[in-house]
Amino acid sequence: MRVAIIGQGYVGLTIAVGAAGAGHSVVGFDVNDGLIAELNAGRSHIEGISDSDLAGFIATGAYKASADSSVLDGCDVIVIAVPTPLDTDRNPDLSYVHAASDLIAKHVKSPALIINESTSYPGTLRKEIAGRITGVKHLYASSPERVDPGNNQWGTKNTPRLIGGLTPAAVARAVHFYGGFCDNIIEVSSPEVAEAAKIFENTFRQVNIALVNEFVQIADALGISGREVLDAAATKPYGFMPFNPGPGVGGHCIPVDPSYLAHVANEVGVPATFIKRANEVNLAMPAYVVKRVVAGSGGSVKGKKVVVVGVSYKSNVADTRETPAAAVIDLLREQGAIVNWHDDLVGAWRGESSSLVAGAEIAVVVTKHEGVDLAAVKACGYVFDCTGSIDDVDGI
Ligand SMILES: NC(=O)c1ccc[n+]([C@@H]2O[C@H](COP(=O)([O-])OP(=O)(O)OC[C@H]3O[C@@H](n4cnc5c(N)ncnc54)[C@H](O)[C@@H]3O)[C@@H](O)[C@H]2O)c1
């Protein structure tokens, strides 16, 4: 089949490579010209796709990237994988989804299967995508992406995939398409169920992370190790699921998706109280970290050299979206600390570059990538570890 993927970010490029591997002829469409040039040169910008895999598919003609929207017409399948962020009031920003839908409405004149993989609230496929595309009789399905960048155990192939469609024909076509590169497909009765399942999954994580984040603060005040308690609780073989505390939540999903659910909950008059409270707890974690760092550094960090180690939102990925490291750094600077950061994976961020760990008096480990020089970290006078993975240092 001829397949177009709108958006060549984490999700879109992953699906593009999956579909190319299944024997389809894939064009990855994106509005970012620089990214298109890089992709066509065989350079991948995401961790899960190697340059050699990408170059291989380009060489056989199975994949090409393009910024020319005319490539969309004549495709059998068009997958939408564009950002769904929050606006400045923390409400859903569907402008990218609308722009992608409008491109389809303008350029695609032959009927296609249109699939949305972007995360959004229930009703998005029906109202915000299909509702904007008039004239041509397309088929519409929702298959929210569950990719976890950097996760070597669960990828596109073996993560079960939900599919809901506006019609049985749309579901059947989507099942056939994903069946080429996904092992386990689960049909649900409507796109709204698939959309809601995705945001509920991430809300479940957001709320449980907030719960352990609040719990470790209680445990610390009680003079016991929160992490030891969580490890002890996790020995129960049923009825308990471990979550890790940390400096807050980052990335495109956990800090964002629950607010999509809260938005529709509000519209139907049911308050999403857990989501609101979990956001408050998670967003307050950088301030808690800085409070602990100040306390552990003799009551003040003023004029002290601090290095924040690992600024991406999770280990072994370079993604800094919504990373709590930003607030940790800003709050330390507000306290008068001289703050640099070290993250070789990220390299450059917020107009600053990764610096050395050596020479700092205080190290605050927000994210620990493989290969980070722990000896250099431990050589700092005081170490505060937010990851719970460095022995014999202070932390959460
Ligand atoms: N990153 C993840 O781990 C993850 C996991 C599951 C679901 N999701 C969801 O998938 C969606 C995409 O996320 P992502 O992480 O791939 O985003 P991303 O920012 O990595 O990539 C999005 C791409 O879309 C492009 N784009 C924006 N508007 C466009 C348009 N009108 N036409 C063509 N391209 C356009 C951007 O240039 C960018 O390259 C979001 O809804 C996100 O919530 C992400």
The ligand as an SDF file (V2000), in Angstrom:
LIG
                    3D

 44 48  0  0  0  0  0  0  0  0999 V2000
    6.7310   10.7500   22.1310 N   0  0  0  0  0  0  0  0  0  0  0  0
    6.0650    9.7990   22.7310 C   0  0  0  0  0  0  0  0  0  0  0  0
    6.6160    9.0570   23.5280 O   0  0  0  0  0  0  0  0  0  0  0  0
    4.6080    9.5500   22.4490 C   0  0  0  0  0  0  0  0  0  0  0  0
    4.0450    8.3380   22.8420 C   0  0  0  0  0  0  0  0  0  0  0  0
    2.7180    8.0860   22.5650 C   0  0  0  0  0  0  0  0  0  0  0  0
    1.9530    9.0630   21.9550 C   0  0  0  0  0  0  0  0  0  0  0  0
    2.5070   10.2620   21.6040 N   0  0  0  0  0  0  0  0  0  0  0  0
    1.6370   11.2330   20.9390 C   0  0  0  0  0  0  0  0  0  0  0  0
    1.9030   11.2090   19.5510 O   0  0  0  0  0  0  0  0  0  0  0  0
    1.7480   12.5240   18.9970 C   0  0  0  0  0  0  0  0  0  0  0  0
    3.0390   12.9500   18.3300 C   0  0  0  0  0  0  0  0  0  0  0  0
    4.0570   13.0130   19.3140 O   0  0  0  0  0  0  0  0  0  0  0  0
    5.5930   12.9960   18.9530 P   0  0  0  0  0  0  0  0  0  0  0  0
    6.3160   12.7200   20.2250 O   0  0  0  0  0  0  0  0  0  0  0  0
    5.8460   12.1440   17.7580 O   0  0  0  0  0  0  0  0  0  0  0  0
    5.8130   14.5290   18.5430 O   0  0  0  0  0  0  0  0  0  0  0  0
    7.1090   15.1910   17.8790 P   0  0  0  0  0  0  0  0  0  0  0  0
    7.1110   16.5990   18.3130 O   0  0  0  0  0  0  0  0  0  0  0  0
    8.3040   14.3230   18.1340 O   0  0  0  0  0  0  0  0  0  0  0  0
    6.8160   15.1220   16.3200 O   0  0  0  0  0  0  0  0  0  0  0  0
    5.7470   15.7580   15.7260 C   0  0  0  0  0  0  0  0  0  0  0  0
    6.1560   16.1300   14.3090 C   0  0  0  0  0  0  0  0  0  0  0  0
    5.0020   16.6520   13.6770 O   0  0  0  0  0  0  0  0  0  0  0  0
    5.4270   17.6860   12.8130 C   0  0  0  0  0  0  0  0  0  0  0  0
    4.2720   18.4990   12.4630 N   0  0  0  0  0  0  0  0  0  0  0  0
    3.6350   19.4460   13.1840 C   0  0  0  0  0  0  0  0  0  0  0  0
    2.5980   19.9300   12.4870 N   0  0  0  0  0  0  0  0  0  0  0  0
    2.5770   19.2760   11.3090 C   0  0  0  0  0  0  0  0  0  0  0  0
    1.7440   19.3340   10.1740 C   0  0  0  0  0  0  0  0  0  0  0  0
    0.6860   20.1620   10.1190 N   0  0  0  0  0  0  0  0  0  0  0  0
    2.0350   18.5380    9.1280 N   0  0  0  0  0  0  0  0  0  0  0  0
    3.0830   17.6950    9.1720 C   0  0  0  0  0  0  0  0  0  0  0  0
    3.9070   17.5890   10.2290 N   0  0  0  0  0  0  0  0  0  0  0  0
    3.6500   18.3720   11.2810 C   0  0  0  0  0  0  0  0  0  0  0  0
    6.5000   18.4020   13.5980 C   0  0  0  0  0  0  0  0  0  0  0  0
    7.3410   19.1590   12.7400 O   0  0  0  0  0  0  0  0  0  0  0  0
    7.2190   17.2150   14.2490 C   0  0  0  0  0  0  0  0  0  0  0  0
    8.3140   16.7630   13.4750 O   0  0  0  0  0  0  0  0  0  0  0  0
    1.3080   13.4040   20.1530 C   0  0  0  0  0  0  0  0  0  0  0  0
   -0.0810   13.4310   20.2000 O   0  0  0  0  0  0  0  0  0  0  0  0
    1.8390   12.6600   21.3580 C   0  0  0  0  0  0  0  0  0  0  0  0
    1.1220   12.9510   22.5240 O   0  0  0  0  0  0  0  0  0  0  0  0
    3.8170   10.5050   21.8150 C   0  0  0  0  0  0  0  0  0  0  0  0
  1  2  1  0
  2  3  2  0
  2  4  1  0
  4  5  1  0
  4 44  2  0
  5  6  2  0
  6  7  1  0
  7  8  2  0
  8  9  1  0
  8 44  1  0
  9 10  1  0
  9 42  1  0
 10 11  1  0
 11 12  1  0
 11 40  1  0
 12 13  1  0
 13 14  1  0
 14 15  2  0
 14 16  1  0
 14 17  1  0
 17 18  1  0
 18 19  2  0
 18 20  1  0
 18 21  1  0
 21 22  1  0
 22 23  1  0
 23 24  1  0
 23 38  1  0
 24 25  1  0
 25 26  1  0
 25 36  1  0
 26 27  1  0
 26 35  1  0
 27 28  2  0
 28 29  1  0
 29 30  1  0
 29 35  2  0
 30 31  1  0
 30 32  2  0
 32 33  1  0
 33 34  2  0
 34 35  1  0
 36 37  1  0
 36 38  1  0
 38 39  1  0
 40 41  1  0
 40 42  1  0
 42 43  1  0
M  CHG  2   8   1  16  -1
M  END
$$$$
